[in-house]
Amino acid sequence: MNDKKDIVDRLMLKPPLHNLTSCELVEAANEIKRLRKERDEARREVCQWEHHWDKTSSEQYYADKRGWDCFKENGK
């Protein structure tokens, strides 16, 4: 991620600037979190599969090679 504050954090903190209600913005942020978690799980599976076939490199190596941070600790 870049220097800008994460979109989920921004959605949770900013008042609505358009027709969406605060509740809808929170729902959107929660959906983004859920989708990111699902995406990272799928990415980890890809890295595990590659590692299974090529034991010369770690799962983290395959993630780094693709620019993925799916093994990060904070889960954001």
C-alpha positions as CSV (number, residue, x, y, z in Angstrom):
1,M,0.0,0.0,0.0
2,N,1.1,3.5,-0.5
3,D,1.5,6.5,1.9
4,K,-2.2,7.4,1.7
5,K,-4.4,6.2,4.4
6,D,-6.1,2.9,3.7
7,I,-9.4,3.2,1.9
8,V,-11.1,1.1,4.6
9,D,-9.8,3.5,7.3
10,R,-10.9,6.5,5.3
11,L,-14.4,5.1,4.8
12,M,-14.7,4.5,8.5
13,L,-13.6,7.9,9.6
14,K,-15.0,10.3,7.0
15,P,-18.6,11.5,7.1
16,P,-20.6,10.7,3.9
17,L,-19.9,13.1,1.1
18,H,-22.7,11.9,-1.1
19,N,-26.0,10.0,-0.8
20,L,-24.6,7.0,1.1
21,T,-25.4,6.8,4.8
22,S,-22.8,6.2,7.5
23,C,-24.2,2.7,7.9
24,E,-23.7,2.0,4.2
25,L,-20.2,3.2,4.3
26,V,-19.4,0.9,7.3
27,E,-21.0,-2.0,5.3
28,A,-18.8,-1.1,2.4
29,A,-15.7,-1.0,4.6
30,N,-16.6,-4.4,6.1
31,E,-17.1,-5.9,2.7
32,I,-13.7,-4.6,1.5
33,K,-12.1,-6.2,4.6
34,R,-13.8,-9.5,3.9
35,L,-12.7,-9.5,0.2
36,R,-9.1,-8.6,1.1
37,K,-9.0,-11.5,3.6
38,E,-10.4,-13.9,0.9
39,R,-7.9,-12.5,-1.7
40,D,-5.0,-13.0,0.7
41,E,-6.1,-16.6,1.5
42,A,-6.1,-17.4,-2.3
43,R,-2.8,-15.8,-2.8
44,R,-1.3,-17.8,0.1
45,E,-2.6,-21.0,-1.5
46,V,-0.9,-20.0,-4.8
47,C,2.4,-19.5,-3.0
48,Q,2.0,-22.8,-1.1
49,W,1.3,-24.6,-4.3
50,E,4.4,-23.1,-6.0
51,H,6.5,-24.0,-3.0
52,H,5.1,-27.6,-3.1
53,W,6.5,-28.0,-6.6
54,D,9.7,-26.0,-6.2
55,K,11.2,-26.5,-2.7
56,T,14.2,-24.3,-3.5
57,S,12.3,-21.1,-2.5
58,S,10.0,-20.3,0.4
59,E,6.3,-19.4,0.1
60,Q,7.2,-15.8,1.2
61,Y,9.6,-15.7,-1.8
62,Y,6.8,-16.4,-4.2
63,A,4.6,-13.7,-2.6
64,D,7.4,-11.2,-2.7
65,K,8.2,-12.1,-6.4
66,R,4.6,-11.0,-7.2
67,G,4.5,-8.0,-5.0
68,W,1.9,-9.6,-2.7
69,D,1.8,-8.9,1.1
70,C,-0.5,-11.9,1.8
71,F,1.7,-13.1,4.6
72,K,1.6,-9.9,6.6
73,E,0.9,-10.1,10.3
74,N,-1.7,-7.4,10.8
75,G,-4.2,-8.7,8.3
76,K,-5.0,-5.2,6.8
